[in-house]
């Protein structure tokens, strides 16, 4: 069950130069000095998947609630 699951999120500029997700998933840019990203915890309230038959595209809609303050993480490369 997804509803109520707590996860850690990272928000910011993604690292790398491709739009194709790497095998380990996207990660924040931690090599460019001056970039800032944020991290925190959220609770998933709902998750909906839309994957039309015959389509090679799928979309997700997620509703969530933050469980505390975001932590600002400046990059000092």
Number of C-alpha atoms within 10 A of each C-alpha: 5 10 12 13 12 16 12 10 12 17 14 14 15 15 13 13 6 9 8 9 10 10 6 6 7 16 15 17 16 18 11 12 11 11 16 17 19 16 15 16 18 19 17 17 14 14 12 10 10 10 12 10 8 6 7 7 9 10 9 9 9 10 12 16 12 15 12 9 10 16 12 12 14 14 15 11 9
